[in-house]
Structure formats: C-alpha cells, structure tokens
Amino acid sequence: MHSQMGLLRELQSLDLYIDRLRQEVAELDRGERLRAKIERSRQRLEDVKARYQEIHAEAIDQELRLQAFDERLRRAEADLYSGRITNPRELQLLQREIEQAKQSREEMEVEMLRIWERMETMKNDIDEAERDLEYAERVYQAQMEEFHQRKAALEAEIEFHLKERAKLTEQIDPNVLARYEQLRQRLGGTAVAVVEQKACSVCHTLLTPYILKRLQNEDALITCESCGRLLYDPTLAQ
C-alpha cells in the first residue's frame, strides 16, 4: 500500500497543478472591461453625432429664416426707393422699420455665427470620439490576441498533463483511485496528506501513536483522524 500511496501523492501533485492551470484559464482577462469601454466610446460617439445633427438642423432653420428675412428686407427697401410711397409719414415709418430690420438681421447673423461655432466644436468632439473608439478597439484586439494565445498555451499544457495523469492512474488500484477521487472532491482538491514530524501536513494535527503504528504495520489506507485525508509517510516508501 505504501507504493500505492506514493502514486497517489504523485497523482495529487499532478492534479493540483492541473487545477492551477485551469484556474489560470478561468482568470484570464477576457476583455470585459475593454468591451465595456468600447461600448461607452461608441455610445459617446453616437450621442455627439446626434447633438451635431440637432445643431445642423438648427443651422439650416436659421439660414432659411435669414433668407426669408432678407427677402422681406429687399422688398421693403424696394418699396422705399420705388417712389410709389409719397407720404412723408409712411416713408419715415418704412425707413425706421428697415433700420430695425437690419439690426434684427445683425442679431440673427450673430446667432448664426454662434451656431457655426457650436457645429465646429461638435465636429472636433466627433473626431475625438472616433479616435477614442478606434484606440479602444485596437487595444481590445491586442488584448484578445494575447488572451487566445495564452488560453491555447494553457489548454495545450492541461491536455498534456491529463494524458500523463491517465498513464499514472493505470498504475493505481481502481478501489484506491476511487477513494482518492471521492476524498479529493469532498475535501477541496487535497486528498493526500504527508506525515511530517509525526503530524498531518494539511491540518497540522499531531498524529497519535496508534495511527503511526498502523501506518507502519498495516497494508491499508490510513486516514488522518482530524481532517480525514489519506496519510502518506514518505519514509516508509524508502
């Protein structure tokens, strides 16, 4: 049984290493944070473009208002200089109306300039948002390439050690292996404890003389009375 326990000890070391490899695969950065950043960048770009379209529509409306205003102003000036209106009072009122209209038009032009400035700012914001999105996508692509390469390497290593494990389990008694697998599943992956200075290496409980004697004399699986793990004394295998 000492030789079987030696094989179990070797199997456990292999299993724990495979577990660590699988855990590393599970903990690989799959780019969730970067994908979220890309989505935020894409949403920002869409929002900026939407605001730009709103301002652009406002600019078109303002230009149409200016054109209509210019047409009315042109007609008023045409009336003023046509000679059709001869009443001084009417001419004075029309001239005052034209002057007020010109002042209003200047205000409309100032507002038009403000709209254009906002559009230019929005264009710059769109360019910036597009650059941010492009950069985030490049970083994500690089991250994914690294992820797939590392994942493939780990999985290949796991596959190799699983084949080594299969060879090793062929040398172990099926009943012994079944007990090991049961304990490994129940005790969090560690089914075998080494006897170190007359104590269990896992729970560190000092083993009783009775257990130590059984280890020396009995050809059976002996477990720690505290944690229930299979005990392996490497000195007995020498």
Secondary structure by P-SEA (a helix, b strand, c coil): caaaaaaaaaaaaaaaaaaaaaaaaaacccaaaaaaaaaaaaaaaaaaaaaaaaaaaaaaaaaaaaaaaaaaaaaaaaaaaccccccaaaaaaaaaaaaaaaaaaaaaaaaaaaaaaaaaaaaaaaaaaaaaaaaaaaaaaaaaaaaaaaaaaaaaaaaaaaaaaaaaaaaccaaaaaaaaaaaaaccccccccccccccccccccccaaaaaaaacccccccccccccccccccccc
